[in-house]
Protein backbone atom coordinates (compact mmCIF):
# COMPACT_ATOMS: atom_id res chain seq x y z
CA UNK A 1 0.00 0.00 0.00
CA UNK A 2 1.17 3.53 -0.71
CA UNK A 3 0.73 6.20 1.96
CA UNK A 4 1.44 9.91 1.39
CA UNK A 5 2.28 12.40 4.14
CA UNK A 6 2.52 16.19 3.61
CA UNK A 7 5.92 17.00 5.10
CA UNK A 8 7.86 20.01 6.34
CA UNK A 9 11.31 19.53 7.94
CA UNK A 10 10.67 15.85 8.64
CA UNK A 11 7.33 16.39 10.41
CA UNK A 12 3.71 16.20 9.26
CA UNK A 13 2.92 19.63 7.83
CA UNK A 14 0.03 21.29 9.63
CA UNK A 15 -1.48 22.49 6.34
CA UNK A 16 -1.82 20.00 3.49
CA UNK A 17 -1.91 22.68 0.78
CA UNK A 18 1.34 24.40 1.73
CA UNK A 19 3.69 21.55 2.58
CA UNK A 20 7.35 21.48 1.56
CA UNK A 21 6.94 18.09 -0.17
CA UNK A 22 5.02 14.80 0.12
CA UNK A 23 6.74 11.70 1.44
CA UNK A 24 5.27 8.59 -0.14
CA UNK A 25 5.86 5.29 1.60
CA UNK A 26 5.16 1.87 0.14
CA UNK A 27 4.38 -0.77 2.76
CA UNK A 28 4.04 -4.53 2.43
CA UNK A 29 1.46 -6.87 3.99
CA UNK A 30 3.62 -7.09 7.13
CA UNK A 31 3.27 -3.30 7.57
CA UNK A 32 6.95 -2.76 6.85
CA UNK A 33 8.24 0.17 4.80
CA UNK A 34 9.73 -1.23 1.60
CA UNK A 35 10.14 1.98 -0.41
CA UNK A 36 10.21 5.76 0.13
CA UNK A 37 10.02 8.59 -2.35
CA UNK A 38 9.63 12.36 -2.27
CA UNK A 39 7.07 14.14 -4.43
CA UNK A 40 7.57 17.87 -4.89
CA UNK A 41 4.75 20.05 -3.62
CA UNK A 42 3.22 22.46 -6.12
CA UNK A 43 3.53 26.19 -5.63
CA UNK A 44 0.39 27.73 -4.18
CA UNK A 45 -2.60 25.86 -2.88
CA UNK A 46 -2.52 22.08 -3.00
CA UNK A 47 -6.16 21.56 -3.91
CA UNK A 48 -5.96 23.93 -6.91
CA UNK A 49 -3.07 21.99 -8.42
CA UNK A 50 -2.78 18.53 -9.96
CA UNK A 51 -0.99 17.07 -6.90
CA UNK A 52 -3.95 14.87 -5.93
CA UNK A 53 -4.14 13.36 -9.41
CA UNK A 54 -0.36 12.87 -9.39
CA UNK A 55 -0.45 11.05 -6.03
CA UNK A 56 -3.37 8.91 -7.21
CA UNK A 57 -1.60 8.05 -10.47
CA UNK A 58 1.36 6.55 -8.59
CA UNK A 59 -0.96 4.43 -6.46
CA UNK A 60 -1.36 6.39 -3.21
CA UNK A 61 -4.36 5.07 -1.24
CA UNK A 62 -4.04 6.92 2.10
CA UNK A 63 -3.08 10.48 3.10
CA UNK A 64 -1.97 10.99 6.70
CA UNK A 65 -2.54 14.71 7.24
CA UNK A 66 -2.63 17.39 9.91
CA UNK A 67 -5.17 20.10 9.15
CA UNK A 68 -6.94 19.77 5.84
CA UNK A 69 -10.03 21.43 4.43
CA UNK A 70 -13.19 19.78 3.18
CA UNK A 71 -12.51 20.69 -0.44
CA UNK A 72 -9.14 18.93 -0.39
CA UNK A 73 -10.64 15.88 1.36
CA UNK A 74 -13.36 15.64 -1.30
CA UNK A 75 -10.79 15.85 -4.09
CA UNK A 76 -8.59 13.19 -2.45
CA UNK A 77 -11.60 10.90 -1.87
CA UNK A 78 -12.76 11.36 -5.47
CA UNK A 79 -9.33 10.13 -6.57
CA UNK A 80 -9.45 7.03 -4.37
CA UNK A 81 -7.32 8.37 -1.52
CA UNK A 82 -8.60 8.01 2.05
CA UNK A 83 -7.68 10.82 4.46
CA UNK A 84 -6.66 10.43 8.10
CA UNK A 85 -6.84 13.86 9.77
CA UNK A 86 -5.26 15.17 12.94
CA UNK A 87 -1.77 13.68 12.52
CA UNK A 88 1.26 15.49 13.91
CA UNK A 89 4.90 14.88 14.70
CA UNK A 90 7.75 12.99 13.03
CA UNK A 91 6.65 11.51 9.71
CA UNK A 92 8.02 7.99 10.29
CA UNK A 93 6.62 7.87 13.83
CA UNK A 94 3.19 8.89 12.50
CA UNK A 95 3.35 6.28 9.75
CA UNK A 96 4.38 3.51 12.16
CA UNK A 97 1.71 4.55 14.67
CA UNK A 98 -0.92 4.47 11.91
CA UNK A 99 0.30 1.08 10.67
CA UNK A 100 0.04 -0.32 14.20
CA UNK A 101 -3.51 1.04 14.61
CA UNK A 102 -2.66 3.78 17.12
CA UNK A 103 -3.88 6.64 14.90
CA UNK A 104 -7.48 7.09 13.78
CA UNK A 105 -9.06 9.90 11.78
CA UNK A 106 -9.78 12.88 14.08
CA UNK A 107 -13.04 13.61 12.22
CA UNK A 108 -12.24 17.32 12.09
CA UNK A 109 -11.64 19.48 9.04
CA UNK A 110 -10.50 23.07 8.68
CA UNK A 111 -8.97 23.37 12.17
CA UNK A 112 -7.30 26.60 11.14
CA UNK A 113 -7.19 29.94 12.90
CA UNK A 114 -10.11 31.32 10.89
CA UNK A 115 -12.55 29.32 13.03
CA UNK A 116 -12.09 31.71 15.91
CA UNK A 117 -14.07 34.30 13.96
CA UNK A 118 -17.36 32.48 14.32
CA UNK A 119 -19.26 32.46 11.09
CA UNK A 120 -17.20 34.13 8.37
CA UNK A 121 -14.70 31.36 7.63
CA UNK A 122 -12.15 32.94 5.34
CA UNK A 123 -11.18 29.74 3.56
CA UNK A 124 -12.31 30.68 0.06
CA UNK A 125 -11.72 27.49 -1.93
CA UNK A 126 -12.34 25.04 0.93
CA UNK A 127 -14.77 26.72 3.29
CA UNK A 128 -18.03 25.23 2.10
CA UNK A 129 -17.53 21.91 3.90
CA UNK A 130 -16.25 23.26 7.20
CA UNK A 131 -19.49 22.87 9.12
CA UNK A 132 -20.00 19.16 8.44
CA UNK A 133 -17.89 17.71 11.23
CA UNK A 134 -19.50 18.84 14.44
CA UNK A 135 -17.87 22.21 14.98
CA UNK A 136 -19.58 24.22 17.69
CA UNK A 137 -19.52 27.93 16.98
Protein Blocks (a to p, Z undefined) as FASTA:
>chain_A
ZZddddeehiacfbfklcfbdcdddddfkopafbdcdddddehjfklmcklmmmmmnopa
bdcdfbdcfklmmmmmmnopacdehiacjfklmmmmmmnopaccehiahiafklmnommp
ckljmmmmmmmnopaZZ
